[in-house]
Amino acid sequence: MITKLGQGLTQANYAQAFAFHYFQYTAPIYIVDSSVVTINRITVFNPDGEVYHPTVDPLATGRITNLPIPTTCLPDPGLDGHMIVYDKSQTRFLEFSRFKWINSTFASATRHDNFLWNALGTSLPFNSGGYPWWMKGVRGSGAPFIAGLIRYDELITRGELNHALAIAGPTNRQKKTNKPYTYEACSPVAARNDGALIADDGLLEGQRIRLNPNYDISNFGPKAKLVAQALKTYGGYIVDNSPDFGLFLERTPGSTSSNSPWLSYWANDLISITQIPLNQLQVLNCSNIATK
C-alpha cells in the first residue's frame, strides 16, 4: 500500500513525502456564542437539491435553519470550501463543505454536520447509516473535519498534540475488485469514501497509518517532534482524497500561502515532517471493512 502511495504521488508530480495543508484545502475554526441574543442567524440549503444526513436534517428538507453564523465566518478559499464553527455555549460543532454566502442570513453548503462535543473530547456515537448515508459528514470519508485537524492553539500555543491526525492521499481505494457494490471503507472512521482506485493495494478511507515507533526524531524541531510523536503514538487516519499526501493544519482566517503564522515554524522545524521517508510508515489492519 505504501509502495502504491509513492507511485501515486510521483504520477501526480508530488514528492513522496508528507505535505501540509495550511492556507487552503483545510478549514478555519470560528468560535461563536449562540447565547448572545444579537448573534446573526442563518439558513443553509443544499444547492445540489439533495437532503442532508438525517442526523442533521431529520425532516429531509435540504435546509437547516437558525444556525448561529456571523457574516465574518468565511470558508476555506479552496474548491472544497470547508468551514468549522464551534458554538461554545452549546459545546456544538457546525461543519460545512462548499459553503457559500448568498446574503447575510442565507448560505449554501453541499454538506453539513452538527454534533455535540465535551471537554473530554468525546462526541455522540458514530453513525454511518441512515438515508442518504453518503451525506454523512463533510470530509470525503464522512468523518468530522475537526477530528485529526492540527490546531494552532494546541501545537503552537500549548505545545501539545494528543490525538490521531487526519491524512489525505492520492491512492485511496474505492474497492478491492470490480464488485457490484460501490464503496469499501474502514468503518468507523469512514462512513463512505471518495477514492477512485480499484485495487487491493490502495489505502482504505478510515484506515490507520502510523510512523515506525523506532524512527529517530531526536533531531526534529520541537513542533515537528510533537507531530511525529503523535504519528507514532496515535497514528493518522486516511479521511480524504488529495493529489498530495497531506496533513491538515487549521487555517488562520484571512491567511495566504505567504503570510500564514504557520510559516514561522516551517524552515527550522515543521519541514522535518516532510523529510520522513514513506517506508517508515506502517499501515495497520482494518478490522471492519464496510461496503455500501
FENGI-V868693 format. One line per field, one symbol per residue. phi: phi as a letter, one per 20 degrees, with the letter a starting at -180 (. if undefined). psi: psi as a letter, one per 20 degrees, with the letter a starting at -180 (. if undefined). A space follows every 50 residues. Layout:
BEGIN
phi->???
psi->???
END
This chain:
BEGIN
phi->.fffgffffffemdfeafcdeccblbbedddccfffgeffdcddcefene eefffdcfelemccdmeecfffedfgffgflfbccdeffdlcedccclfc febfcbbdbfcbcbbebcfemdcfggcdendeffefmdegenfffffnfe effefefembbdbfdeccbecfefafcffffeccbecfdedabdfcedae defffnfecceggeffdfeffffffffffffffdncdfcbeafddddddg efgnfcfdcfffffdegdbfggffdffffeeceefeebeedc
psi->ghghggghgghjkqqmrqrpohirkbpqppproiiohjqpprpproiijq rrqihimhjlijpprkpnoqiioprqirhhlqpppoohhilpppqqplpp pgaijprqphqpqoqqqriikqaqqpoibqpohijprirhijqqhhoipo qghggggilqnlrqqpqqrilppgrgrmrhrgqqqopqhqiaqkripnqi jqpqpiqpqqpohjpojhjqrhghhggghhhgghaqpoirqqhanpqppp pppiqaiijphhhijfgjehhhhijpqhijqppqqoinoqq.
END
